């Protein structure tokens, strides 16, 4: 079916596992898009297709293939509960702040006009 297994020598958690998988995927196949989703059932499968369409639109509009699109729930608290929803909101803010920090230290401004959830890398 085209699947393969990537195993790390040391368990470094979910983020490292995702990064290792993406690294292997890019090295082996060079896909146009990569989507990372967990299996808690919070998202519908068709939402990934919508994110790809958004990424393609931004790439075409800016003539830049280095685009990251982050999905966002309409409401975090209903499917996740209050605490987990707040923690996810915090994680999203930290990621966006990290992208802004990278833009500052590299001297390449982040294109904020794209709105929250999108960044040109």
N, C-alpha and C positions, 0 to 999 in steps of 0.2 A: 504494500500500500504506500510505499515511499516514506515510511517512518524509520527513525533510527534513534539510538539511545546514546546520550552523552552522560558520562559518569565522572564526577570529580573525585580526586583522591581523598579530599577532606570535605566534610559537610560544612558549608558556610552559609546555609540558609536559602530561603526562596529567591531573594534578589540575586545572589551569586548563581544559583541554578538557572534562573531566567537569562542572566547575562551570558553564561556559558553556552546555553542553547542557542541564543541569538548569534553569538560569535561563530559557532559551528555552522549555523544556517547560512550566515553571510559568506563564510569561507567556502562552503560547498556549493551554494546555489545562487548567491547574489540576488535575492528576490527584490522586487520593487517596494514591497511593503512587508512589515513585520507587525504582528499583533500579539500581545501578551494578555491572556485572560486567566483568571482563576476559575475554579469550578464550583463556586458557591451559589450559582444560579441567579445572581443579581442582575445579569444582563441577558438580553435576547440575542440570538445569533445574528439577526439582521442588523443589529446596531454596529457590528464590525464593518459591514459593507458600507454603511453610511459614513463611518469614519474614513474609510478608504476614499470615498467620493470627495469628502472634504479635503483630504490630503492632496488628491489629484488636482482639484480646483485651485488650491493655493499654489501648488507647484507650477501649474500652467500660468496662473496670473502673475507670479513673480519670477518665472523662469529660473527656479531654484529647486533642486531636488532634495535639499536637506531640510525636511519639514517633519515636525513631531506634532501629532494631534493626540490629545488626551481626552478620553471619554469622561463624561460627568453625568451622574444620576440627576433626575429632576428633583428628587428628594432623597437625601441620604438617611434620614432618621426612620422613615417607614420600613424599608427593607432591612436596615442594619441595627436599629435601636439607637437610642440617644448617644451613648458613650462611643460606640464604634463609628457612628456617623460623624461625631465631632473629631475623633482621631483621624478619620479619613480626610476630613476637611483640612486639618492641620498638615497632614502629609502632602496634600495637593499644594498648599501654600508654601511649604518648604521646597517642593520641587520647582515651583514657579520662581521663588526667590533664588534658588540655586542657578536657574537659567539666567535670571537677571544679573546675578553676580558674575557668571561666566561672561556675559556680554560686556560687563564693565572691565574685567581684567584682561579680556582679549581685545578690547577696543572696537568690538563689532556690536553695534546696538541691536537689541532684540526688537523685532517689529511688533510693538504692542498694538498697532492698529488692527491686527488680526483678531484680537479679543482674547479673553482668558481661555486657556485650554489649547492654544495653538502657539507654536514658536518656530521660527526659522533658525536652524542651527548652522 
